[in-house]
Amino acid sequence: MDSSNKYNDLEWAIGLHRSVLNMIGLWPQQNKDQHDEFFSKFRMLFNTTLIIFVLIIPALAQLIKIWGDMIQIIDNLQFTLPFLLSILKIFIMWYKKKVLSLLINIIIKDWMRVKMNKERNVMLRNARITRILIKGGIFVAIFAAFIRMSPTFFKQYFGHVKNLTNLEKSLPIPTHYWYDISNSPIYELTYLAQTISVFTCALTYVVIDNFLGLLILHVCGQMESLHLRLLNLGKDPDFRAVLKYNVKDHIRLISCRFVEAIDDTFNLLLLGIIGFSCILISLLGFLMVNAINQDSHLSIPKITWYFSAIASMLLQSGLYCTVGELLVNQSEKIHRTTYECIWYTLNLKTAKDLTLIMLCAKRQLNITAGKIFPMTMTTFCSILKTSMGYISMLLAVRN
């Protein structure tokens, strides 16, 4: 395969992620053009400022003002928690920019190096999955933000509370501002600022998740390619040279240059996502059950909002646990393959060379939530169990 085809594959694999992250100023690689680098930082600071001062601070002020009303507090938290998590994601992406830039460079080298057709097909398959995920995630995020920010079109406010600053001119996000928004054009400008902030926050929330998915699925693809090479290891006449290459490639994957770097960068974020998912699924589930029990407050748009929000939370945490489980399975597959290799047909000295990769393969690769527990399907089941328990507790307190 010539270099132009390799470059086309690379652009197809990461081009969409780069474009969207560049849009919000969070693409890890530094621009060679200082002018572009300046505007990238400006976009990041502008988006962060909007989220903090237009959404987070007014939402927290509203939370303090309604403290004591359980339903209104829960309705507020379903927005405040995602806003706070988005800021955490931005901080991690910016603070770990150098590490993430090194990981991107490794991905570029992997796409540009010489590889078998089977390896290329594996990488393209995983890249196709990440492209589908980011397209679907952006569509869902923008659609949800559009519904939330368009009460004049749908004639339905999906929450339980109005903006307490002015009951006649309420805003889609329950917030409290320290100025009168009842007069024009103050109300329209505030509404516009909220709209821009919500779309920015939704886009940030989704694309950083998908960027993490891109990194993990790339590692899974490299592990699968290593597995394919190990299967044919004993058939290669130049056994020692091929084994040396595979050992180096395996050490590269399990060392701090990739898997550990991903875990060190995102473990705090994953812990926040797990906690956030449990809390939000519990709160939204409680609101949904409470709305069903109170027939006078039941409406199809409201129930649809709760169902879609819960499904989004389950999908997000489920995807993280799925790719984490896939990484564990790939590392275990490498471990099994080294023992299944036809070492018994080799001479003693050559067979001993397999010991190093056998020892390295004993170490299970995984990503963790706060270095506490691994992201696997077992963790996802625990999220469901914990969330259902909290819903039952909230219903008991409410009754």
Residue, then its C-alpha position, 0 to 999 in steps of 0.5 A: m500500500d502506498s503512502s497516499n492510501k495510508y494517509n487517506d485511511l488515517e484521515w478517514a479514521i481520525g479526520l471527523h474527530r479532529s474537525v469537531l474537537n478543533m471546533i471547540g478548541l480541544w484537539p490535543q495536537q498543537n497547530k504549527d501555525q501560531h495564528d491557528e493555535f491562538f484561535s484554538k485557545f480562544r475557542m476553548l476559553f470562550n466555550t468554557t466561559l459560556i458554560i460556567f457563567v451562563l449555565i453552571i453558576p446561574a444553575l447553582a444559584q437556582l439550586i440554592k434558591i429552591w433548596g427544600d423542594m425535592i422535585q425542583i432540586i432533582d429537576n435542577l440536578q439533571f442539568t447541573l450535573p452534566f454541565l459540571l461534568s462537561i467542565l471536568k472533561i474540558f479541564i482533563m483534555w486541556y491539562k493532559k494535552k501533551v500526553l494526548s498529543l503523544l497518543i495521537n502521534i502513536i496512532i498516526k505512526d500505526w496507520m502509516r507503517v507497513k501492515m498486512n491487509k488483515e491488520r488494515n481491515v481490523m483497523l478500518r473496522n474499529a475506525r468505522i465503529t468510532r465514526i458511527l458513534i461520533k455521528g450518532g452521538i452528535f445527532v442525539a446531543i444536538f437533537a436533545a439540545f434543540i428540543r430543550m431550547s425550543p419551547t416556543f415550537f413544542k409548546q411544552y416545558f419539560g421540567h417541573v420548575k420555571n425560572l424563578t427570576n420571572l415566571e412569565k418569561s421563563l428560560p428552558i434551563p432552570t437558572h437564576y440570574w442577578y438581573d431582570i430578564s423580563n424586559s426586551p432585549i435582555y430576555e432575548l439576549t439571555y435566551l440566545a446565550q443559553t442556546i449557544s451555551v447548551f449546544t456548545c456543552a452538548l457537543t463538548y460532552v459527546v465528542i470527548d467521550n468519542f475521543l476516548g472511544l477512539l483511543i481505546l478501540h485503536v488499542c483493541g485493533q492493535m492488540e487484535s493485529l498482534h494476535l494475528r501475527l502471533l498465530n502465524l509466528g511459528k510458520d515464519p522462517d525468520f522467527r527471532a526477528v519477527l518475535k522481537y518485533n512482536v515483543k516490542d509492539h506488545i510492550r509498547l501497548i502495555s507500557c505507559r506510552f499507551v494503555e497506562a497513559i489512557d488510564d492515567t488521563f481518563n480514570l478520574l473522568l470515568l469515575g465521575i461518569i460512573g457516579f454521574s450516571c448512577i445519580l442521574i438515572s436514579l433521579l430521572g427514574f424517580l421523576m418518571v415514576n412520580a409523574i406516572n403516579q400523579d396522573s394530573h401531571l402526566s404528559i407524553p413529552k415529559i415521559t418521552w424526555y425522561f425515557s430518552a435521558i435515561a436511555s442516553m445515560l445507560l448507552q453512555s455508561g454501557l459503551y464505556c464498559t463495552v470497550g473496556e470489556l473488549l480491551v480485557n478480552q483482547s489482552e486475554k486473547i494475547h495471553r492464550t495465543t502465546y501458549e497456543c503457539i507451536w513452540y514444541t516444534l522449535n528448538l529449545k533456545t528459540a522456544k525460550d525466547l517466547t518467555l518474555i511475551m508470555l510474562c508480559a501477556k500475563r498482565q491484564l489490560n484494562i481502563t479503570a474508574g478512578k483506579i478503583f474498579p475496571m470498566t467492564m460489563t460487570t461494572f455496568c450491571s452494578i450501575l443498573k443495580t445501584s440506580m434501581g436501589y436509589i430509585s426505590m429509596l427516593l420513592a420511599v422518602r417521597n412517600 
